[in-house]
Amino acid sequence: MASLEELTELQTRLSADLAAADTVESVDQIATAALGPESLISATRRGLRDVDPEERRQLGKAISEIAGAIEAAVAARRAVLGAAERAEQLATDRYDMTLPGRQPRRGAAHLVMQVWEEVVDIFTSIGYTVASGPEVETAFYNFDALNTPAAHPARLESDTLYVEYGDDPEGVLLRTQTSPVQARWMESHDPPVYIVVPGRVYRRDAVDATHTPVFHQMEGLAVDDNITFADLRGTLSYFIEQFFGPGATQRFVPNFFPFTEPSAEMHTSCHVCDGTGCRTCGGTGWIELLGCGVVDPFVLETAGYDPSQVSGFAFGVGIDRLAMIRYDVPELRYFFDADMRVLEQYR
């Protein structure tokens, strides 16, 4: 147990140590050594029970005064050093609010979605409505309602992805076109009908430069009084000029589609070489763009319309193909590969 003289000497020594301390951490270490459980002051307090009462009162009072003085000195030194450390930290870590901020990288719509929205905008601007339907479709809407009989090659398993559902192994499938929506729409809407149907479609195609099992298509349908092939040609001509620019010309080549009669393929003049022949058009000056035709009366009857009262036209165009042609993308696979070198070109 320390004497009063030793405690006074301890106080003097700690005062000098505190004055020399230059960090808050060193002040805390001094405080622990002076007042902690293993300190001289704590040991002296524990030894007071072994001295006589008179000496105990004097020594206890002195211990309390010395301990209080040390605590006050520690607190004062900690406050001074803490303020200095905070000031230094503020000076070195100061944030200049006048500096330009770091903007996050902005995303962008995929090129296919950009073309999708542009094509839809062209048709909605002339009064068409956007329609949609299920991607998992029944064979009736995908084939039968569109005048595609059971023996048609499109219904073979080599072309179509069927779904295991129900008793009929070929009754449910992933839609091969967005055309089933036209049958569904006509069932629930009276004419006139002017709709476009963009969406994903599925076919059993191997992946190569121009084929993938999943791609994007847009169906267009118009049903009204006295609709003719001339209305179809005028509508598609307007679309081509809006999408490829003024000066683009078209030609219609006879073809066959089960749900239209007469049917045609529409070709447009190559926008790269202006019809003179290049790699994009294969030297012909023309690019095959879409299939179209006048709606077959059978399709109208199946939907509940009277072919003697109304007529219509329909067309189907690949949205991916439109993007490939206009932006000269050589392979369809580029749209589905997560290659930022390709995708960032069309931000």
C-alpha positions in Angstrom: 0.0 0.0 0.0 1.4 3.4 -1.0 2.0 6.3 1.4 0.6 9.8 1.0 3.9 11.0 -0.2 4.1 8.3 -2.9 0.6 9.2 -4.1 1.5 12.8 -4.3 4.6 11.9 -6.3 2.4 9.7 -8.6 0.1 12.7 -9.3 3.0 14.9 -10.2 4.5 12.3 -12.5 1.1 11.7 -14.2 0.7 15.4 -14.8 4.0 15.5 -16.6 3.1 12.4 -18.6 -0.3 13.9 -19.6 1.3 17.1 -20.7 3.7 15.1 -23.0 0.9 12.9 -24.4 0.2 13.8 -28.1 -2.7 11.5 -28.9 -6.0 10.5 -27.3 -4.9 6.9 -27.3 -1.8 7.7 -25.2 -4.0 9.7 -22.8 -6.2 6.7 -22.3 -3.2 4.4 -21.7 -2.0 6.8 -19.0 -5.5 6.9 -17.4 -5.6 3.1 -17.3 -2.2 2.9 -15.7 -3.1 5.5 -13.1 -6.7 4.5 -12.2 -7.2 1.0 -13.5 -7.6 -2.2 -11.4 -3.8 -2.8 -11.3 -2.9 0.8 -10.5 -1.2 2.1 -7.3 -4.3 4.1 -6.4 -6.5 1.0 -6.6 -4.1 -1.1 -4.6 -3.9 1.6 -1.9 -7.7 1.7 -1.7 -7.9 -2.1 -1.2 -5.3 -1.8 1.6 -7.3 0.8 3.6 -9.1 -2.0 5.5 -5.8 -3.0 7.2 -5.0 0.5 8.7 -6.4 2.1 11.9 -9.6 4.3 11.5 -7.9 7.7 11.9 -5.2 7.0 9.3 -7.9 5.4 7.1 -9.9 8.6 7.0 -6.9 10.8 6.1 -5.5 8.4 3.5 -8.9 7.8 2.0 -9.7 11.5 1.6 -6.2 12.0 0.0 -6.8 9.1 -2.4 -10.1 10.6 -3.5 -8.7 14.0 -4.0 -5.7 12.7 -6.0 -7.8 10.4 -8.1 -10.3 13.2 -8.8 -7.5 15.5 -9.9 -6.0 12.8 -12.2 -9.4 12.2 -13.7 -10.0 15.9 -14.3 -6.5 16.3 -15.9 -7.1 13.2 -18.1 -10.5 14.6 -19.3 -9.0 18.0 -20.0 -6.0 16.6 -22.0 -8.3 14.2 -23.9 -10.6 17.1 -24.9 -7.7 19.2 -26.1 -6.1 16.3 -28.1 -9.5 15.1 -29.4 -10.3 18.6 -30.8 -7.0 18.8 -32.5 -7.4 15.3 -34.1 -10.9 16.2 -35.3 -9.7 19.5 -36.8 -6.9 17.6 -38.6 -9.3 15.0 -39.9 -11.7 17.6 -41.2 -8.8 19.4 -42.9 -7.5 16.3 -44.7 -10.9 14.6 -45.4 -12.7 17.7 -46.6 -15.1 17.1 -49.5 -15.1 19.7 -52.2 -18.8 20.1 -53.1 -17.8 22.1 -56.2 -16.3 19.0 -57.9 -18.4 17.3 -60.5 -20.2 14.2 -59.3 -19.7 10.7 -60.4 -22.7 9.7 -62.5 -23.7 6.1 -62.6 -23.6 4.3 -65.9 -26.9 4.7 -67.6 -28.5 1.6 -69.2 -30.2 1.6 -72.6 -32.8 -0.4 -74.3 -31.7 -3.4 -76.4 -31.5 -2.8 -80.1 -34.3 -5.2 -80.8 -36.5 -3.4 -78.2 -35.6 -0.1 -79.8 -36.8 -1.3 -83.2 -39.8 -2.9 -81.6 -40.9 0.4 -80.0 -40.2 2.3 -83.2 -42.3 0.0 -85.4 -45.2 0.1 -82.9 -45.0 3.9 -82.8 -45.3 4.0 -86.6 -48.5 2.0 -86.6 -50.1 3.5 -83.5 -49.6 6.9 -85.0 -52.1 5.9 -87.8 -54.7 4.5 -85.5 -53.6 0.9 -84.8 -54.0 -0.7 -81.4 -51.3 -2.8 -79.7 -52.6 -6.3 -78.8 -51.0 -9.2 -77.0 -51.7 -12.9 -76.3 -50.3 -16.0 -74.6 -46.9 -17.4 -75.7 -48.0 -20.9 -74.8 -50.8 -21.4 -77.3 -53.3 -24.1 -78.4 -53.0 -25.7 -81.7 -56.5 -24.4 -82.6 -55.5 -20.7 -82.4 -52.0 -21.3 -83.8 -53.0 -23.5 -86.7 -56.7 -24.4 -87.2 -58.2 -20.9 -86.8 -55.6 -19.7 -89.3 -56.5 -22.2 -92.0 -53.5 -24.4 -91.4 -54.8 -28.0 -91.5 -53.4 -31.0 -89.6 -51.4 -32.2 -92.6 -49.6 -28.9 -93.1 -45.8 -29.1 -92.8 -45.7 -26.3 -90.2 -47.4 -28.7 -87.7 -44.6 -31.3 -87.8 -42.5 -31.8 -84.7 -39.5 -30.8 -86.8 -40.8 -27.2 -87.0 -42.8 -26.8 -83.8 -42.1 -26.9 -80.0 -44.9 -28.8 -78.4 -45.7 -28.7 -74.6 -46.6 -31.7 -72.6 -50.0 -30.7 -71.4 -53.4 -32.5 -71.6 -54.2 -35.6 -73.6 -53.3 -34.4 -77.0 -49.5 -34.5 -77.5 -49.9 -31.8 -80.2 -52.6 -29.7 -78.6 -50.4 -27.2 -76.8 -47.3 -25.5 -78.1 -45.1 -22.5 -78.0 -46.6 -20.2 -80.6 -44.8 -20.2 -83.9 -46.1 -16.7 -84.8 -48.0 -13.8 -83.2 -50.9 -14.5 -85.7 -53.0 -16.4 -83.1 -53.7 -13.1 -81.4 -55.6 -11.9 -84.5 -58.0 -14.9 -84.2 -58.4 -14.3 -80.5 -58.9 -10.5 -81.0 -61.6 -11.0 -83.7 -63.5 -13.5 -81.5 -63.9 -10.8 -78.8 -64.1 -7.6 -80.9 -66.5 -6.5 -83.6 -65.1 -4.9 -86.7 -63.5 -2.5 -87.6 -60.2 -4.0 -86.4 -56.8 -2.4 -86.7 -54.1 -4.0 -84.5 -50.4 -4.8 -84.3 -49.2 -7.7 -82.3 -45.5 -7.6 -81.3 -44.0 -10.5 -79.3 -41.7 -13.5 -78.9 -42.3 -16.6 -81.0 -40.7 -20.0 -81.0 -39.6 -22.5 -83.6 -37.5 -25.6 -83.6 -34.6 -24.0 -85.5 -30.9 -24.6 -84.9 -28.9 -21.6 -84.0 -27.0 -20.1 -86.9 -26.3 -16.7 -88.4 -30.0 -16.2 -89.4 -32.0 -18.6 -87.1 -32.6 -18.9 -83.4 -35.3 -20.9 -81.5 -36.6 -17.7 -80.1 -37.1 -14.5 -82.1 -39.5 -11.5 -82.3 -42.3 -10.9 -84.7 -45.0 -8.4 -85.3 -48.3 -9.3 -86.8 -50.5 -6.6 -88.3 -54.2 -7.0 -89.0 -56.9 -4.7 -90.5 -60.5 -5.7 -90.9 -63.1 -3.2 -92.1 -65.6 -2.5 -95.0 -64.1 -2.9 -98.5 -60.5 -3.6 -97.4 -58.4 -4.5 -100.5 -54.9 -5.3 -101.5 -54.4 -1.7 -102.4 -55.0 -0.7 -98.7 -52.4 -3.2 -97.7 -49.9 -1.9 -100.2 -50.5 1.7 -99.1 -50.1 0.9 -95.4 -46.9 -1.0 -95.9 -45.5 1.7 -98.2 -46.1 4.2 -95.5 -44.4 2.0 -92.9 -41.3 1.4 -95.1 -40.9 5.1 -95.8 -41.2 5.9 -92.1 -38.8 3.1 -91.0 -36.1 3.2 -93.8 -36.6 6.8 -94.9 -38.0 8.6 -97.9 -37.1 7.1 -101.3 -37.4 3.5 -100.2 -39.3 1.5 -102.9 -41.2 -1.7 -102.6 -42.2 -4.6 -104.8 -44.7 -7.5 -104.0 -43.9 -11.0 -105.2 -46.7 -13.6 -105.2 -46.4 -16.3 -102.5 -48.5 -18.6 -100.5 -49.6 -18.4 -96.9 -52.5 -20.4 -95.5 -54.4 -17.6 -93.8 -54.2 -15.0 -96.7 -55.4 -15.1 -100.3 -53.9 -13.6 -102.4 -50.6 -13.6 -100.6 -47.3 -12.0 -101.3 -43.8 -11.3 -100.1 -42.8 -7.7 -99.8 -39.3 -6.7 -100.8 -37.8 -3.2 -100.3 -35.0 -1.6 -102.1 -31.7 -2.0 -100.3 -31.1 1.0 -98.1 -27.3 0.5 -98.3 -26.7 0.5 -102.0 -30.0 2.2 -103.1 -30.8 -0.8 -105.3 -27.5 -1.1 -107.2 -26.4 -4.3 -105.5 -24.2 -4.9 -102.4 -23.3 -7.4 -99.8 -26.3 -6.6 -97.7 -28.8 -7.4 -100.5 -26.8 -10.1 -102.0 -26.3 -8.1 -105.2 -30.0 -8.1 -106.2 -30.8 -4.6 -105.0 -33.8 -5.9 -103.1 -34.3 -7.2 -99.5 -37.0 -9.6 -98.6 -38.8 -8.0 -95.7 -42.2 -9.6 -94.8 -45.1 -11.7 -95.8 -48.6 -10.3 -96.3 -51.9 -10.7 -98.0 -55.7 -10.4 -97.9 -57.2 -12.3 -95.0 -58.7 -15.6 -96.2 -62.5 -15.8 -95.8 -62.1 -19.0 -93.8 -60.2 -17.1 -91.1 -62.9 -14.5 -90.9 -65.7 -17.1 -90.7 -63.8 -19.0 -88.0 -63.6 -15.8 -85.9 -67.3 -15.1 -86.4 -67.1 -12.5 -89.1 -69.2 -12.4 -92.3 -66.8 -12.4 -95.3 -69.5 -10.9 -97.4 -69.7 -7.8 -95.1 -66.1 -7.2 -94.2 -62.6 -8.0 -95.5 -59.1 -7.4 -94.3 -55.4 -7.7 -94.8 -52.6 -9.1 -92.6 -48.8 -9.0 -92.5 -46.1 -10.4 -90.4 -42.6 -9.0 -90.1 -39.6 -10.1 -88.0 -38.5 -7.4 -85.6 -35.0 -8.9 -85.4 -34.8 -9.0 -89.2 -35.7 -5.3 -89.3 -32.9 -4.5 -86.9 -30.4 -6.6 -88.8 -31.3 -5.0 -92.1 -31.3 -1.3 -91.0 -28.2 -1.6 -88.8 -26.3 -4.1 -91.0 -25.9 -6.6 -88.2 -24.4 -9.7 -89.9 -25.7 -12.4 -87.5 -28.9 -12.9 -85.5 -26.9 -14.4 -82.7 -25.4 -11.0 -81.8 -28.8 -10.0 -80.4 -28.8 -12.8 -77.9 -25.1 -13.0 -76.9 -24.2 -10.9 -73.9 -21.4 -9.3 -75.8 -21.1 -5.7 -74.6 -18.9 -4.8 -77.6 -21.9 -5.3 -79.8 -24.7 -4.1 -77.5 -23.0 -0.8 -76.5 -22.8 0.3 -80.1 -26.6 1.0 -80.1 -27.0 2.9 -76.8 
